Structure formats: C-alpha cells, structure tokens
Amino acid sequence: MTKGRQCSLAYRVILFRSGGLGDILLTLPLVKKLEDVFKEIIICIPSKYHFLLQQFSPKAQLNDLDEGDEEIIKYADGAEVICFWNDPQWIIRWKSAGSSRVRVFDPRPSNGDHFSKSLIDQFGEPVDRIELDKPWLRLNEASIQRHPENLWIHPGSGSQKKNLPLSEYILFARNWLKKSPSSRIIFSFGEADLKLEKEFSQQTFSKDSHVGSKIFSSLEDFYLSLMKHSGFFAGNDSGPSHMAAMLGIETHVWFLVTDPRVWAPLGPSVKVHQTDSVPSNIL
C-alpha cells in the first residue's frame, strides 16, 4: 500500500458482530472492504470464531464479544462503530465516548439484495453480486482440488425448521452411491445434532461400508477437516454449508424457510435447492 493510499484511509472502525457461524461468514466480505477503507480495524466477535478471523484478516485486532465492551470503548474517540443491534442506550453511550458515527445494520433482512452485498455497498461503489462468488477462505481458487465422487453431508443446522428431513439426505446419498459406487460418503454432526446423529446411527444405511459419520466437538476441528475435503458437500441453509462454499467446495444447499437471494452461500460453485427440489421429488 502506498503512502498516498494510507493517507486516504479513514482512522479506525470497530465492528461488533454476534450471531451464528453463517452470520459471521457472510460478514467476512465486509471485513475485507473495511480493510480498504480504514487504517485500523477492531472486531468484537465470540471467541470461538477468532481462529477464522485470525486467518482471514491478520490486520484486525480481535476481542471477545462475550466479555462486553468495557475494554473496547476506550478506543471510541474518532472511531466509526458498526453493530447489528438497535439499542438506543448503547448507541448513546458510544457516541458520548467520542465515536464519530454508529452504523446499525439489520441482522435478519428477509428481502432485498444479498446480505453480504448490502453490507459492502454501504462503504463505496455497489459491488456486482457475481463478484462475491469466490473462495473467500482460500488463498486462491487454484488451490481447490475437486474429486468427482466423494460426498460430505451435514444434515443439521442451528434451527430445526431449516432442516431437510434426514430421510431426504439418505435418499440423496443412496442415489449418489448408485451413480458412483466407489465413492465415500461422510455424514457430519455438531454437538447440537446429537439427536439427529442418533437417528442416523439407527438407519441401516449408516452401516454401509462406503458411509461414515463423525461428531465434531469444535468448530475449528470441523473447519480443519473440511479444508481437506476434495469432493462435494450437501447441507441445509447453515453455517457448515456457508463454510464449505467459501472454501471453494462444490456445494448443494437446501433452503426451506429463508430466501436464498438474500442468504445463499458465497462461493465459486454453489447449487441452491428449494422445497420443490428435494431428492424425493427430483430423483
């Protein structure tokens, strides 16, 4: 970055971001934009997501959102603040501490532009939606290795109403094996999916020699394993699907209740399905 470019940057931005994994991942393009606009970035997110931001934005100073903002507010003077909650008293407090501006973004828009695009567009010329479909979590697209057979399925999510029935994923997997008999299929589950994992383990299909399953005890463990996956991924509108897509993995994602025009995963190879294209309807 040239000295002239440095002088054109604004001073400091403080980003407060709560929410689930998908919320964090869809905010990453905004982080990149803020790096172009501000000299200094402070990001307050739950500590379980710090490992992602450390790799994605080494420039950012990270703080644990769960510890509150008492230590951060001392940096308010002259800073622009971004948050995803509309708390008038909190906003007054930060403005009184010297922040130059407090921007409040809607954390759950139900229509309009894609969520990530709507954030970026607040800080400069509007970006074309297609420009966002790239492997945000890899250094370059050339590093993506695709295998035509292997399949990773994550049938859970943070909300039951977002979940395609497990039977549909099993049907999808059975058909996959018919087309690619030598493929390997893994079903993954988080600690919040133990009931779903138990249901899967009771299915005859789970005993197939080409099928495996794993419960991931931590998000970082899941991320490191998914990075090594070179096949396809299938899941609900969930954090794991967003992570797979942003790693450049060819991703099939089902939307049942949310609008994919707003919430679709970002990546170079994402196939969006809705309720009219569940496996039992299209296979």
Disulfide bonds with the S-S distance in Angstrom:
none
